[in-house]
Amino acid sequence: MIVAKNIHKYYDDLQVLKGVDLHIQKGEVVSIVGSSGAGKTTLLQILGTLDFLEKNTDSSLLINNTDINTLSEKELAKFRNEHIGFIFQFHQLLPEFTALENVCIPAFIGKKDKIATEKRAKELLDFLGLSHRYNHKPNELSGGEQQRVAVARALINNPAVIFADEPSGNLDSESAENLHNLFFELRDTYGQTFVIVTHNETLANMADRKLVMKDGNIVS
């Protein structure tokens, strides 16, 4: 599903990633942990194609059998929309839109049929226990509900892989536990691969594999 080789990243003179190698199988739930500044979020952003690796002759990134380095900017945006979902610590819902509308946005960007998209969005919201929240705006939802809407939005295009950056960092302990269990239920139901950066040791230890980062590389 994801094969990364010798991933480097610099910000000016600061080397953040120092030759990361990574292989993640389809359907795996993988957690990435490490102290602040270890390079976790930078790695996640590169794997998610939100940032670019330093290109040299022996660095590469393949996602779902696609060589990311060969894609134009337009092709990369299309690939990201079709194959990748994102869940962030702060849900990033658009406040002027309802839960249903927020979930539909990635599909509409991909020019998918409106009726089919809304049907799929309702199915996801129903699955996530939000059938009574279709027409509520984010400020009318609890923190846990907002994050579940964000999960539905990440799933709307049926992506091959979902990247989550501190997804439970802004939730209370009960909502966090529910979200953690949800990831595994989603994997079992829909077959997605999950790559999760987290400081939450409970979530990290639930994963199929826990990768530890230190000083810009994976150490275990």
TORGUKE-950715 format. One line per field, with one value per residue (C-alpha): y, x, z. Coordinates in pm, whole numbers, padded with zeros to 5 digits. Layout:
<recs>
py Y;... .
px X;... .
pz Z;... .
</recs>
This chain:
<recs>
py 00000;00249;00203;00493;00477;00708;01001;01324;01667;01996;02328;02571;02424;02210;01843;01710;01367;01173;00888;00725;00382;00257;-00024;-00036;-00316;-00273;-00287;-00219;00026;00176;00428;00663;00794;00997;01314;01658;01749;01388;01441;01257;01520;01606;01239;01214;01522;01380;01039;01218;01423;01751;01822;01714;01495;01604;01445;01261;00949;00700;00851;00729;00715;00470;00478;00220;00127;00488;00661;00997;01163;01114;01305;01662;01906;01855;01476;01480;01678;01430;01133;01283;01342;00990;00779;00962;01076;01303;01341;01619;01707;02001;01877;02153;02148;02449;02635;02763;02413;02135;01801;01642;01919;01902;01528;01573;01838;01608;01415;01734;01850;01521;01605;01305;01280;01486;01232;00938;01146;01253;00893;00775;01060;00965;00600;00703;00938;00663;00419;00673;00724;01068;01003;01270;01531;01563;01925;02050;02291;02230;02474;02266;01944;01815;01774;01400;01449;01703;01460;01181;01412;01469;01091;01057;01332;01143;00829;00981;00902;00552;00627;00354;00510;00751;00966;01094;01355;01354;01270;01240;01518;01760;01512;01409;01060;00891;01047;00960;00596;00583;00732;00485;00189;00340;00331;-00045;-00091;00113;-00089;-00412;-00280;-00083;-00220;00114;00147;00387;00573;00759;01006;01023;01100;00882;00563;00373;00435;00374;00036;-00071;-00046;-00346;-00188;00099;00288;00504;00811;00987;01264;01233;00859;00546;00370;00082 .
px 00000;00273;00641;00868;01242;01510;01277;01459;01322;01497;01356;01634;01937;01734;01714;01382;01378;01701;01636;01312;01224;00869;00648;00280;00050;-00308;-00555;-00296;-00352;-00010;00067;00364;00487;00781;00864;00781;01020;01094;00951;00617;00390;00639;00654;00274;00240;00486;00316;-00016;00127;00061;00436;00720;01018;01366;01409;01731;01822;01744;01435;01091;00730;00474;00112;-00133;00119;00151;00490;00410;00724;00603;00275;00219;00061;-00281;-00241;-00129;-00436;-00661;-00477;-00503;-00875;-00943;-00706;-00630;-00839;-00728;-00832;-00673;-00666;-00896;-01179;-01144;-01516;-01648;-01876;-02124;-02213;-02417;-02269;-02405;-02264;-01922;-01903;-01995;-01734;-01443;-01676;-01810;-01450;-01402;-01710;-01910;-02285;-02477;-02751;-02511;-02275;-02548;-02669;-02316;-02269;-02590;-02480;-02151;-02317;-02566;-02278;-02112;-02427;-02506;-02830;-03000;-02731;-02747;-02861;-02671;-02382;-02050;-02126;-02436;-02233;-02024;-01649;-01686;-01964;-01759;-01469;-01698;-01825;-01460;-01411;-01710;-01566;-01235;-01421;-01658;-01441;-01361;-00987;-00727;-00551;-00644;-00383;-00470;-00266;-00342;-00707;-00811;-00589;-00879;-01130;-01225;-01120;-01455;-01480;-01116;-01173;-01480;-01284;-00999;-01236;-01405;-01084;-01060;-01430;-01388;-01084;-01275;-01585;-01437;-01081;-00901;-00538;-00482;-00159;-00197;00040;-00045;00080;-00198;-00026;-00354;-00429;-00067;-00062;-00392;-00243;-00126;00219;00369;00656;00877;01047;01349;01559;01410;01413;01223;01414;01176 .
pz 00000;00101;00022;00119;00062;00197;00270;00352;00438;00507;00617;00530;00711;00950;00851;00982;00816;00772;00533;00649;00507;00553;00421;00519;00404;00284;00574;00844;01127;01197;01470;01469;01803;01931;02116;01979;01700;01606;01256;01290;01139;00865;00767;00772;00551;00298;00297;00251;-00041;00143;00144;-00081;-00005;-00106;-00447;-00518;-00709;-00433;-00266;-00364;-00248;-00383;-00268;-00398;-00671;-00790;-00798;-00642;-00780;-01138;-01094;-01207;-00963;-01122;-01127;-00765;-00654;-00836;-00683;-00335;-00372;-00497;-00286;00040;00337;00620;00983;01188;01558;01489;01272;01007;00931;00741;00986;00728;00607;00767;00869;00551;00332;00500;00436;00069;-00013;-00118;-00350;-00505;-00561;-00746;-00956;-00833;-00877;-00621;-00548;-00516;-00300;-00058;-00034;00049;00300;00481;00492;00654;00902;00989;01042;01272;01478;01336;01147;01359;01280;00899;00905;01208;01162;01344;01628;01706;01749;02037;01994;01946;01692;01499;01479;01357;01082;00990;00977;00743;00524;00509;00397;00140;-00165;-00036;-00012;00002;00300;00576;00749;01096;01284;01658;01582;01947;02083;02123;02268;02620;02727;02650;02303;02236;02327;02104;01814;01863;01852;01548;01344;01383;01311;00992;00890;00939;00758;00470;00445;00471;00575;00866;00948;01276;01442;01809;02158;02298;02415;02436;02068;01970;02144;01987;01637;01438;01445;01645;01484;01707;01562;01705;01554;01208;01164;01262;01538;01617 .
</recs>
